[in-house]
Amino acid sequence: MKGASITPVKITIKSEIDEIQKLFQENPANKEISFINTLEDDLCVLSDINHFRIIFRNLISNAVKFTEKLGTIKVLGEIKSDKVKISVLDDGIGMTKENIAKIWSQNEHLSTYGTHSEKGTGLGLMLCKEMVEKNKGFIFLKSEPNTGTTFSVYLPKC
């Protein structure tokens, strides 16, 4: 990411998330996962469109991967001062505090299997974090084993 240029544009979040969700229709359908997008139609952020798409493809892909059959994934949004908070919530298998610490560590590599043995590289979330920060935002993670995970991304509002 060092030296990579970004081009912030106005992004209507709901329509972008709807498009990203379509990419994962087959896998959620196999697991019978409900996908709920409660974003307001006019909620928007300023971000590089390619970065935005990569960030949320990764977060939604992970939510699908770690959510059991008949689970639910929700995408929520709200304005927080000069940022928009976009949260991807799942009621999946969750993570331990030890694994949460490893996700953001550049010294450790965390790669785990999903609920149907889906394989990941363990690099996607580090890339997401870098892209969010390049776009003048930040990312938070909250998770409990057997309860689910919430990733909240804060990006500059329009």
Order of alpha helices (4+ residues) and beta strands (2+ residues): beta-alpha-alpha-beta-beta-alpha-beta-beta-alpha-alpha-beta-beta
